[in-house]
Amino acid sequence: MSLRETYRCFFPVIFLQFLLSTGIPIQAQQALLDREINLTRTTGEIDQFLKEISRKGNFSFTYTSQIQVHRMASVLQKKQMIRNHLADIFRYDSIQILEQNNKVLLIPLRKKVRLFLTSV
């Protein structure tokens, strides 16, 4: 095998290896709730927290009127993941938090009512 034939055989392999090693790595999109943001304050109305988180996280919230947003809440740290901010804000509520189509859904969980039957 001549030197020219050797180059012809190995050039595609070397070129492909070069492309794979220097190409831009593809990264998975980070989940909305795993983004870290820095809030301007640690205490305020829930509605104001949600607006700031939404703006800084570049997404929107969706929730029903059952979620009370016009009351005070606090976060433990100004800079943390969005999921931790929401856990702090809604620490006294039973709320399920879901991500869907660049939105965060806040769903109130119904409390189970237990019925006790007594015999008379």
N, C-alpha and C positions, 0 to 999 in steps of 0.2 A: 504494500500500500504506500502510495507516494504521500509526500507531505501535504500536497494540495487536497488529496482525497481525505486525509485525516482531518484537516480543517473543515472540510465540507460535512463530515460526519459529526464532529464535536461542536461546531459553531452553534447550531440550533440549541443544543443542550446547555451550553455555556450562556448563550443569550437568554434563554428562558430562566435559568438560575439567577442571572443578573436582574432580570425584570422582577422576579418574585422577591428577591432580597432587598431591592431598592424601592419597590412600589409603595404607595401610600396604604398603610394598614386600614382595613375597614373595621370600624368600631360599631358595636351595637348601640342603638339609641338608649340613652339613660332614661330610666323610668322617671316619670314626673315627680313622684313622691320621694325619690332618692336624690333629687337636686338639692344642693345646699344653697341657702340664701341668708342674707343678713338683714334682719328687720331693724327699723329705726327706733323701736321702743320695746319694752317688755310688758307693758300694761296698756290696755285700751279696750274699745268695743270690738266684739268679735267681727262685726261687719267691716270695720277698718282693717283689722288683721287680714281678713280674707281678700280685701281689695289689694292690699300691699303684696301679699303672697302671690296673688294672681298676676299682678303687674310684673313683679320681679321674676316669677317662674315662667312667664310667657305662656299661660294657659288660663282657662276659666273654670269657675266653680258652678255646679248646678245643685240646687237644693230646694226643698219645699218650705212652706211657711211653718211647718212643724219644727224646723230648726230655728231656735231662738238666737238671732244674730245681734239683737239690740240690747246686749247686756255686756257687762265687763268680764274680761278674762285676762290671763297673763301667760307668758311663756317663760321658761326657766333660763334660756339663753337666747341672745339676739341672733347668733349665727349657728344654724344647725340645719339638718335635712328637713324638708317640708313635712314629711311624715311625723317627725318629732314635734314640729311646731303645732301641727293639728292635734296630736295626742295631748299636748299641753293645753291647748285652747279648749278642747272638748273633753277634758279629763273627768268631768262630772256627768257627762252625757253618754248615752248608749247610741253611738253612731257608727255605721259601717262606712268605710271610705274606699271607693273604687276609682280606678283610672279607666277612661274610655274616650277614644277619639280626641285626644288633647284636652280633655276635661277631667275634672275631679268631681265625682258624685258624692254628696253627703246624704246618706240614707239613715233616717231615724229607725232604730230597732224598737219594735214593740216589746213591752215587758209582758212576760207570760203571767197570766193570772191563774192562780191555782184555786180551784174550788174544793172545799172540804165539805163532804156530805156527812151530816150527823143524823143518827136515827133517834127518833123521839119515842 
